Amino acid sequence: MRPEAEAAQSQTSTDEARFILDKLALRASCRDFDGSEIAPEILEDIVRDGVEAPSSCNQQNWHFIIVADTARKQRAREISGGNHHFSECSALIYLCFQKGWTHGNFSIVQSVAGACYHMMLSSHLRGFQCIWNAGIGDTDALRDMFALPPTFDVIGALAIGRAKGTAPKMKAPRRPVDEVFSWERFERPEASLYPVKQAEAYPFWEIRNDSNPFAQWNPRAWSWDQIADFRGYSVWAKSPLAGVYVSRRQGNAQEAEHALLPELPAGARVAEIMPWGGTSTNALLTRLGDVHVSVAELSVNNLSFIKERLLREGRDLERVTFDLMAGGKLPYRDESLDLVVLPQTLEHMPNPESVLDEVRRVLSPAGAVVASVRNAHSAYGANWRDHETLAQVPNQGPFTPLAAKDVANWFAARFKIEDEVGIGAEATGDAAILTGDQRHSGRLYALRGRRA
């Protein structure tokens, strides 16, 4: 072959490869399906494509269970503990493997993961949407449902279907590639190296989601950049869907918090600080009406998530702005805001008192601040210390409940406190309003202050 012909053929191959790779890169996870059926033979073809993936020692000790029956998908949803898309997708493909072979370095699990991703790409190229789920719930209940023999385990489920027209069209952000690879030795940006408790070693088998003795919950051990990085990517572990992601633990507490909001004139300027996923932002917009709301978060990823969430909720964003709060500094002019809302966020901050100084700076002379915190001196605080902190740091980022009396003193040093309540007598769920001597004993402590 002549050199020019060989070069042309090489360029054609490169262009074809780039076309395919670019198309595959458009694949994005979906949690909002329309429930329409997919023909059984197509589902079987997707599995058939999946098993073209490499398998450790070529033993192919994987097994895949297709679930398309409506009642069984509903049962799968119940077992999962809340994955609504399990009942709305066209089908679930449960990922199983035979125990005992090629266990070293999780090679059989890696094999199942490779097959799963092949199925995801097959689904994508066929025009379907999907999502790979590790959070499948009680595996013993699944074992019963599938009559799974004791020599097999189930480790995940692939949900496949067609997206609703209202489904978010965004793909979760990816880290810049130069952050996640290096040549010849390990190198990684400091912001993406998350703090852990100091130990001589970190044995893999001692670390689980529900039990991590090395997890560093104290945000004072984290830098602002580390918290921003953690929250900015983990927020996308869910999807910005309307009416889905609300706090089951807090119950009606948010309504009690918002009862402290002051009356504001039309056009008032409000900032909500570090709302993470936007659930509180949506409720705040309902409560406040005709005002301008600025959302301040630590990462542009959080801001893009919240914006999409509010669009899915049908919000008109003409009077909403999204602002980056770098290094704990509020991006607002002195005395420019009528209200600042801190929805259970002070406990996530490396230096909360300095942020309160920032709040005072940006509030107008008669401006108000409404804040809530998880209270260390409460039934919840005890539960947090004894149980919650045994687990991994949650996706919202590290936090440590604060003593209500300490928080009250911080605010009293900067603002005139107009109202304060405790919310929730129990460790979780209830929203009882506690006043008088009991106000510092609730699961949450909430207050409204005014700049003096």
C-alpha positions as CSV (number, residue, x, y, z in Angstrom):
1,M,0.0,0.0,0.0
2,R,1.3,3.4,-0.9
3,P,2.1,5.7,2.0
4,E,-0.6,8.2,1.2
5,A,-3.2,5.4,0.9
6,E,-2.0,3.9,4.2
7,A,-2.3,7.4,5.9
8,A,-5.8,7.9,4.5
9,Q,-6.9,4.5,5.8
10,S,-5.4,5.2,9.2
11,Q,-7.2,8.5,9.4
12,T,-10.5,6.8,8.4
13,S,-10.0,4.3,11.2
14,T,-9.3,7.1,13.6
15,D,-12.4,9.0,12.6
16,E,-14.6,5.9,12.9
17,A,-13.2,5.2,16.3
18,R,-13.7,8.8,17.4
19,F,-17.3,8.7,16.2
20,I,-18.0,5.5,18.2
21,L,-16.2,6.8,21.4
22,D,-17.9,10.2,21.3
23,K,-21.3,8.4,21.0
24,L,-20.5,6.1,23.9
25,A,-19.4,9.2,26.0
26,L,-22.9,10.6,25.7
27,R,-24.2,7.7,27.9
28,A,-25.7,9.1,31.1
29,S,-27.5,7.5,34.0
30,C,-31.3,7.9,34.2
31,R,-33.6,7.5,37.1
32,D,-36.8,8.7,35.5
33,F,-38.3,6.1,33.2
34,D,-41.7,6.0,31.4
35,G,-42.5,2.3,32.2
36,S,-43.0,1.2,28.6
37,E,-42.1,-2.4,27.8
38,I,-39.0,-3.6,26.0
39,A,-39.4,-6.8,24.0
40,P,-38.0,-9.9,25.8
41,E,-35.8,-10.7,22.9
42,I,-34.1,-7.3,23.0
43,L,-33.4,-7.7,26.7
44,E,-31.9,-11.1,26.0
45,D,-29.8,-9.5,23.3
46,I,-28.5,-6.9,25.7
47,V,-27.4,-9.7,28.1
48,R,-25.9,-11.5,25.2
49,D,-23.9,-8.3,24.4
50,G,-22.8,-8.1,28.0
51,V,-21.2,-11.5,28.2
52,E,-18.8,-10.5,25.5
53,A,-16.9,-8.7,28.3
54,P,-13.7,-10.3,29.6
55,S,-14.0,-12.7,32.5
56,S,-11.4,-13.6,35.1
57,C,-9.8,-16.9,34.0
58,N,-12.5,-17.1,31.4
59,Q,-14.6,-18.9,33.9
60,Q,-17.7,-16.7,33.4
61,N,-19.1,-17.5,36.8
62,W,-21.6,-14.7,36.5
63,H,-25.4,-15.0,36.3
64,F,-28.0,-12.3,35.3
65,I,-31.6,-12.4,36.3
66,I,-34.0,-10.3,34.1
67,V,-37.0,-8.9,36.0
68,A,-39.8,-7.3,33.9
69,D,-42.9,-8.4,35.7
70,T,-44.7,-5.4,37.2
71,A,-45.3,-6.9,40.6
72,R,-41.8,-8.2,41.0
73,K,-40.3,-4.8,40.0
74,Q,-42.5,-3.2,42.7
75,R,-41.2,-5.7,45.2
76,A,-37.7,-4.9,44.1
77,R,-38.4,-1.3,44.7
78,E,-39.6,-2.1,48.2
79,I,-36.6,-4.2,49.0
80,S,-34.2,-1.5,47.7
81,G,-35.5,0.9,50.4
82,G,-36.7,3.6,48.0
83,N,-35.3,3.3,44.5
84,H,-38.4,4.6,42.8
85,H,-37.0,3.8,39.3
86,F,-36.9,0.1,40.1
87,S,-40.7,0.0,39.5
88,E,-40.8,2.5,36.7
89,C,-38.1,1.1,34.4
90,S,-38.8,-1.5,31.7
91,A,-36.7,-4.1,33.3
92,L,-34.1,-4.8,35.9
93,I,-31.1,-7.1,35.3
94,Y,-29.7,-8.4,38.6
95,L,-26.0,-9.0,38.7
96,C,-25.0,-12.3,40.4
97,F,-21.8,-14.3,40.7
98,Q,-20.8,-17.7,41.9
99,K,-18.7,-17.6,45.1
100,G,-15.4,-19.3,45.6
101,W,-13.7,-18.9,42.2
102,T,-11.3,-16.1,41.3
103,H,-12.0,-14.2,44.5
104,G,-8.5,-12.7,44.6
105,N,-8.6,-8.9,44.0
106,F,-12.4,-9.2,43.5
107,S,-11.7,-10.5,40.0
108,I,-15.1,-12.2,39.7
109,V,-16.8,-9.0,40.9
110,Q,-14.7,-7.1,38.3
111,S,-15.8,-9.5,35.7
112,V,-19.5,-8.9,36.5
113,A,-18.9,-5.1,36.5
114,G,-17.3,-5.4,33.0
115,A,-20.3,-7.4,31.7
116,C,-22.7,-4.8,33.3
117,Y,-21.0,-2.0,31.5
118,H,-21.2,-3.8,28.2
119,M,-24.9,-4.1,28.8
120,M,-25.1,-0.4,29.5
121,L,-23.4,0.5,26.3
122,S,-25.6,-2.0,24.4
123,S,-28.7,-0.3,25.9
124,H,-27.3,3.1,25.1
125,L,-26.6,2.3,21.4
126,R,-30.1,0.8,21.1
127,G,-31.6,4.1,22.2
128,F,-32.5,3.1,25.8
129,Q,-31.4,4.7,29.1
130,C,-30.2,2.9,32.1
131,I,-28.5,3.1,35.5
132,W,-26.3,0.8,37.4
133,N,-27.3,0.4,41.1
134,A,-25.3,-1.0,43.9
135,G,-27.9,0.1,46.4
136,I,-30.3,-2.9,46.0
137,G,-31.3,-3.3,49.6
138,D,-31.7,-6.5,51.7
139,T,-29.8,-9.2,49.7
140,D,-31.5,-12.0,51.8
141,A,-34.9,-10.8,50.6
142,L,-33.6,-10.8,47.1
143,R,-32.2,-14.3,47.6
144,D,-35.7,-15.4,48.6
145,M,-37.4,-13.7,45.7
146,F,-35.0,-15.2,43.1
147,A,-34.5,-18.6,44.8
148,L,-30.8,-17.8,44.6
149,P,-28.7,-20.8,45.8
150,P,-26.3,-20.1,48.7
151,T,-23.3,-20.4,46.5
152,F,-24.3,-17.3,44.5
153,D,-24.4,-13.6,45.6
154,V,-26.2,-10.7,44.1
155,I,-24.3,-7.4,44.0
156,G,-26.2,-5.0,41.9
157,A,-29.0,-4.3,39.4
158,L,-29.1,-2.6,36.1
159,A,-32.3,-0.7,35.4
160,I,-33.1,-0.2,31.7
161,G,-35.9,1.7,30.0
162,R,-37.0,4.8,28.1
163,A,-36.6,8.2,29.8
164,K,-39.6,10.3,30.5
165,G,-39.8,13.6,28.6
166,T,-39.3,15.3,32.0
167,A,-36.1,13.4,32.8
168,P,-33.0,15.6,33.3
169,K,-30.9,15.8,30.2
170,M,-27.6,16.3,32.0
171,K,-24.8,13.9,32.6
172,A,-23.2,13.9,36.0
173,P,-19.9,15.9,35.9
174,R,-16.6,14.1,35.4
175,R,-13.4,15.1,37.0
176,P,-10.8,16.7,34.8
177,V,-8.9,13.7,33.4
178,D,-5.5,15.1,34.6
179,E,-6.8,14.8,38.2
180,V,-7.3,11.1,37.9
181,F,-4.2,9.8,36.2
182,S,-0.5,10.3,36.5
183,W,2.7,9.0,34.9
184,E,5.1,6.7,36.8
185,R,4.0,7.6,40.3
186,F,0.9,8.6,42.3
187,E,0.0,12.3,42.0
188,R,-3.4,13.8,42.7
189,P,-4.7,17.3,43.7
190,E,-4.9,17.9,47.4
191,A,-8.6,18.9,47.2
192,S,-9.5,15.4,46.1
193,L,-7.6,13.7,48.9
194,Y,-10.1,13.5,51.6
195,P,-9.1,13.5,55.3
196,V,-9.3,10.3,57.4
197,K,-8.4,9.6,61.0
198,Q,-4.7,8.8,61.4
199,A,-3.8,5.1,61.5
200,E,-0.8,2.9,60.8
201,A,-2.8,1.2,58.1
202,Y,-6.2,1.2,56.5
203,P,-7.1,-2.5,55.9
204,F,-9.7,-2.9,53.2
205,W,-11.8,-5.4,55.0
206,E,-12.3,-3.1,58.0
207,I,-13.9,-0.4,55.9
208,R,-17.6,-0.5,54.9
209,N,-20.2,2.1,54.2
210,D,-22.0,1.3,57.5
211,S,-18.8,0.8,59.5
212,N,-15.7,2.9,58.8
213,P,-13.5,3.5,61.8
214,F,-11.3,5.9,59.8
215,A,-14.0,8.2,58.6
216,Q,-13.3,11.9,59.5
217,W,-16.7,13.5,60.3
218,N,-15.2,16.7,61.8
219,P,-15.3,19.4,59.1
220,R,-12.6,21.3,60.9
221,A,-10.2,18.6,59.8
222,W,-11.2,19.3,56.2
223,S,-10.3,22.4,54.0
224,W,-13.0,24.3,52.3
225,D,-11.6,23.0,48.9
226,Q,-11.8,19.4,50.1
227,I,-15.4,19.9,51.2
228,A,-16.3,21.6,48.0
229,D,-14.8,18.8,46.0
230,F,-16.6,16.1,48.0
231,R,-20.0,17.7,47.9
232,G,-19.7,18.9,44.3
233,Y,-19.3,15.4,43.0
234,S,-21.3,13.3,45.5
235,V,-24.4,15.5,45.0
236,W,-24.8,13.8,41.6
237,A,-25.0,10.4,43.3
238,K,-28.7,11.2,43.1
239,S,-30.6,12.8,40.2
240,P,-32.2,16.3,40.2
241,L,-35.7,14.9,40.0
242,A,-38.8,16.8,41.1
243,G,-40.5,15.7,44.4
244,V,-38.3,12.7,45.0
245,Y,-35.3,13.4,47.2
246,V,-36.5,14.8,50.5
247,S,-35.3,14.0,54.0
248,R,-37.1,11.1,55.6
249,R,-35.1,11.7,58.8
250,Q,-36.1,15.3,59.3
251,G,-39.8,14.7,58.5
252,N,-41.7,17.9,58.9
253,A,-38.9,19.8,60.5
254,Q,-38.2,21.9,57.4
255,E,-41.7,23.4,57.7
256,A,-41.0,24.3,61.3
257,E,-37.7,25.9,60.3
258,H,-39.4,28.0,57.6
259,A,-42.0,29.1,60.1
260,L,-39.3,31.4,61.5
261,L,-38.9,33.2,58.1
262,P,-39.8,36.9,58.4
263,E,-42.3,38.7,56.1
264,L,-40.4,40.3,53.2
265,P,-41.5,43.0,50.8
266,A,-41.6,42.2,47.1
267,G,-38.2,42.3,45.5
268,A,-36.3,41.6,48.7
269,R,-32.9,40.0,48.3
270,V,-32.4,36.6,49.9
271,A,-29.4,34.3,50.0
272,E,-29.5,30.6,50.9
273,I,-26.1,29.2,52.0
274,M,-24.9,25.7,51.1
275,P,-28.2,23.9,50.4
276,W,-26.4,21.1,48.6
277,G,-29.1,19.4,46.6
278,G,-31.8,22.1,46.4
279,T,-34.7,20.4,48.4
280,S,-34.7,23.2,50.9
281,T,-34.3,25.8,48.0
282,N,-37.5,24.6,46.4
283,A,-39.4,24.8,49.7
284,L,-37.9,28.3,50.3
285,L,-39.1,29.6,47.0
286,T,-42.6,28.4,47.8
287,R,-42.6,30.1,51.1
288,L,-41.1,33.4,50.2
289,G,-42.9,34.3,47.0
290,D,-41.9,37.4,45.0
291,V,-38.3,37.9,46.1
292,H,-34.9,37.4,44.5
293,V,-33.1,34.3,45.8
294,S,-29.4,33.8,45.5
295,V,-28.1,30.3,46.1
296,A,-24.5,30.1,47.4
297,E,-22.7,26.8,47.1
298,L,-19.1,25.6,47.3
299,S,-18.9,24.0,43.8
300,V,-20.2,24.8,40.4
301,N,-21.3,21.2,40.3
302,N,-23.7,21.8,43.2
303,L,-25.0,24.9,41.5
304,S,-25.7,23.1,38.3
305,F,-27.5,20.3,40.1
306,I,-29.7,22.7,42.1
307,K,-30.5,24.7,39.0
308,E,-31.6,21.6,37.2
309,R,-33.5,20.4,40.2
310,L,-35.5,23.7,40.4
311,L,-36.2,23.5,36.6
312,R,-37.6,19.9,37.1
313,E,-39.8,21.4,39.9
314,G,-41.2,23.8,37.4
315,R,-39.6,26.9,39.0
316,D,-39.2,30.1,37.1
317,L,-35.6,31.0,37.6
318,E,-35.9,34.6,36.5
319,R,-35.4,35.7,40.1
320,V,-32.9,33.1,41.1
321,T,-29.2,33.3,40.8
322,F,-26.5,30.8,41.5
323,D,-23.2,32.0,43.1
324,L,-20.0,30.3,44.0
325,M,-19.0,30.6,47.6
326,A,-15.2,29.9,47.5
327,G,-13.3,29.4,50.7
328,G,-16.2,30.2,53.0
329,K,-16.5,33.8,51.7
330,L,-20.0,35.0,50.7
331,P,-19.9,36.6,47.2
332,Y,-22.1,39.5,48.1
333,R,-21.5,43.2,48.7
334,D,-21.6,44.7,52.2
335,E,-25.2,45.3,53.5
336,S,-26.7,44.1,50.2
337,L,-29.1,41.3,51.5
338,D,-32.4,41.4,53.4
339,L,-32.3,37.8,54.5
340,V,-29.7,35.0,54.8
341,V,-30.9,31.4,55.3
342,L,-28.5,28.7,56.7
343,P,-30.4,25.4,56.5
344,Q,-28.5,22.9,58.7
345,T,-25.2,24.0,57.1
346,L,-23.1,25.6,59.9
347,E,-22.3,22.1,61.2
348,H,-20.7,21.3,57.7
349,M,-18.3,24.2,57.9
350,P,-14.6,24.2,58.9
351,N,-15.0,27.6,60.6
352,P,-18.7,28.4,61.1
353,E,-18.1,31.6,63.2
354,S,-16.2,33.2,60.4
355,V,-19.1,32.5,58.1
356,L,-21.4,34.2,60.6
357,D,-19.2,37.2,60.4
358,E,-19.7,37.1,56.7
359,V,-23.4,36.9,57.1
360,R,-23.4,40.0,59.3
361,R,-21.3,41.8,56.7
362,V,-23.7,41.2,53.8
363,L,-26.9,41.8,55.7
364,S,-28.6,45.2,55.4
365,P,-28.9,47.2,58.7
366,A,-32.3,45.7,59.4
367,G,-31.6,42.4,57.7
368,A,-32.5,39.0,59.2
369,V,-30.8,35.6,59.4
370,V,-32.6,32.3,59.8
371,A,-30.5,29.3,60.7
372,S,-30.9,25.8,61.9
373,V,-28.4,23.3,63.1
374,R,-28.4,19.7,64.2
375,N,-28.0,19.8,68.0
376,A,-25.3,17.9,69.7
377,H,-27.1,18.1,73.1
378,S,-30.2,16.1,72.0
379,A,-31.5,12.6,71.5
380,Y,-30.3,12.9,67.9
381,G,-26.8,14.1,69.0
382,A,-26.5,10.9,71.2
383,N,-27.6,8.8,68.2
384,W,-25.1,10.5,66.0
385,R,-22.3,9.9,68.4
386,D,-23.2,6.2,69.1
387,H,-24.4,5.0,65.7
388,E,-24.3,7.4,62.8
389,T,-20.6,8.2,63.1
390,L,-19.7,4.5,62.9
391,A,-20.5,4.8,59.2
392,Q,-18.9,6.5,56.2
393,V,-19.3,10.3,55.8
394,P,-22.5,10.9,53.9
395,N,-22.8,12.4,50.5
396,Q,-23.6,15.9,51.9
397,G,-20.1,15.9,53.3
398,P,-18.6,15.8,56.8
399,F,-20.5,17.3,59.7
400,T,-20.5,17.4,63.4
401,P,-23.7,18.5,65.4
402,L,-23.2,21.7,67.3
403,A,-24.3,22.5,70.8
404,A,-27.5,24.6,70.7
405,K,-26.3,26.9,73.5
406,D,-23.0,27.5,71.7
407,V,-24.7,28.4,68.5
408,A,-27.1,30.7,70.4
409,N,-24.1,32.5,71.9
410,W,-22.4,32.9,68.5
411,F,-25.5,34.6,67.1
412,A,-26.1,36.7,70.2
413,A,-22.6,38.1,69.8
414,R,-23.5,39.3,66.2
415,F,-27.3,39.7,66.0
416,K,-30.3,40.4,68.1
417,I,-32.1,37.0,68.5
418,E,-35.8,37.5,67.8
419,D,-37.1,33.9,68.0
420,E,-35.6,30.5,68.8
421,V,-37.0,27.0,69.0
422,G,-36.0,23.4,69.3
423,I,-37.5,21.1,66.7
424,G,-38.0,17.3,67.4
425,A,-37.9,15.6,70.8
426,E,-36.9,12.3,69.3
427,A,-33.7,11.2,67.6
428,T,-35.4,11.1,64.2
429,G,-38.6,12.0,62.4
430,D,-40.8,14.1,64.7
431,A,-41.1,17.9,64.4
432,A,-42.4,18.8,67.9
433,I,-41.8,22.5,68.7
434,L,-39.8,23.0,71.9
435,T,-39.8,26.4,73.6
436,G,-38.7,28.0,76.9
437,D,-36.1,25.9,78.8
438,Q,-36.6,23.0,76.3
439,R,-35.5,25.0,73.2
440,H,-31.9,23.9,73.4
441,S,-32.8,20.2,73.7
442,G,-34.4,19.5,70.3
443,R,-33.0,17.4,67.5
444,L,-32.6,20.8,65.7
445,Y,-32.1,24.2,67.0
446,A,-33.5,27.0,64.9
447,L,-33.5,30.8,65.3
448,R,-34.2,34.1,63.6
449,G,-31.8,37.0,64.3
450,R,-31.7,40.5,63.2
451,R,-28.7,42.6,62.5
452,A,-28.6,45.2,65.3
